[in-house]
């Protein structure tokens, strides 16, 4: 062996199996978290009166706090199709921990 050669040890089969298992669990966890956001936002939209909706997409979920009352809640930036009015809506919905629901949605006529 020369002085400049570095011996490299191969990664074992068990290590590859562990990495694959961790990656699969990571993908499953990510998909469950994204689906949970959509379910929560859909429930809030249903409570707001949007009963027939589809293609709900949640772009962000952020925890917010009202500075005057110190009540915390979650704000979702959503986009969805309202089937009753044939409109595409996007904007913010908010639900605080006291159960108060608010919205700031803009709806335009859909292409359907």
PEMO-V641278 format. One record per residue. N is the residue number from 0. RES is the residue in three letters. PHI is phi in degrees with one decimal (* if undefined). BURIAL is 1 if it has 9 or more other C-alpha atoms within 8 Angstrom, else 0. Layout:
n->(N/N)
res->(RES/RES)
phi->(PHI/PHI)
burial->(BURIAL/BURIAL)
//
This chain:
n->(0/1/2/3/4/5/6/7/8/9/10/11/12/13/14/15/16/17/18/19/20/21/22/23/24/25/26/27/28/29/30/31/32/33/34/35/36/37/38/39/40/41/42/43/44/45/46/47/48/49/50/51/52/53/54/55/56/57/58/59/60/61/62/63/64/65/66/67/68/69/70/71/72/73/74/75/76/77/78/79/80/81/82/83/84/85/86/87/88/89/90/91/92/93/94/95/96/97/98/99/100/101/102/103/104/105/106/107/108/109/110/111)
res->(UNK/UNK/UNK/UNK/UNK/UNK/UNK/UNK/UNK/UNK/UNK/UNK/UNK/UNK/UNK/UNK/UNK/UNK/UNK/UNK/UNK/UNK/UNK/UNK/UNK/UNK/UNK/UNK/UNK/UNK/UNK/UNK/UNK/UNK/UNK/UNK/UNK/UNK/UNK/UNK/UNK/UNK/UNK/UNK/UNK/UNK/UNK/UNK/UNK/UNK/UNK/UNK/UNK/UNK/UNK/UNK/UNK/UNK/UNK/UNK/UNK/UNK/UNK/UNK/UNK/UNK/UNK/UNK/UNK/UNK/UNK/UNK/UNK/UNK/UNK/UNK/UNK/UNK/UNK/UNK/UNK/UNK/UNK/UNK/UNK/UNK/UNK/UNK/UNK/UNK/UNK/UNK/UNK/UNK/UNK/UNK/UNK/UNK/UNK/UNK/UNK/UNK/UNK/UNK/UNK/UNK/UNK/UNK/UNK/UNK/UNK/UNK)
phi->(*/-85.1/-70.2/-84.4/-80.5/-112.9/-80.2/-111.7/-91.7/-74.8/-78.6/-75.0/-63.5/-59.4/-64.0/-62.1/-63.3/-62.0/-64.7/-64.3/-62.8/-64.3/-65.3/-63.1/-62.4/-63.0/-65.0/-62.9/-61.4/-61.2/-65.5/-66.0/-65.8/-64.9/-65.0/-63.5/-62.9/-64.9/-64.3/-63.3/-66.4/-64.1/-65.3/-64.4/-63.3/-63.8/-65.7/-80.7/109.4/-89.3/-87.8/-112.7/-128.0/-149.9/55.4/-73.8/-124.8/-105.4/-87.4/-157.0/-129.3/-135.5/-82.0/-126.2/-140.4/-75.4/-68.3/-80.6/-101.4/62.5/-91.1/-97.6/-168.0/-121.2/-115.5/-115.0/-97.7/-124.3/-141.9/-156.2/-107.2/-94.1/-77.2/-68.5/-105.0/54.1/-125.0/-104.2/-116.7/-148.3/149.0/-109.0/-125.8/-136.8/-136.0/-95.0/-74.8/-87.9/96.9/-73.4/-117.4/-139.8/-144.5/-143.1/-113.1/-121.6/-115.3/-128.0/-61.1/-81.5/-90.7/-72.8)
burial->(0/0/0/0/0/0/0/0/0/0/0/0/0/0/0/1/0/0/0/0/0/0/0/0/0/0/0/0/0/0/0/0/0/0/0/0/1/1/0/0/1/1/0/1/1/1/0/0/0/1/0/0/1/0/0/1/0/1/0/0/1/0/0/0/0/0/0/0/0/0/1/1/1/1/1/1/1/1/1/1/1/1/1/0/0/1/1/1/1/1/1/1/1/1/1/1/0/0/0/0/1/0/0/0/1/0/0/0/0/0/0/0)
//
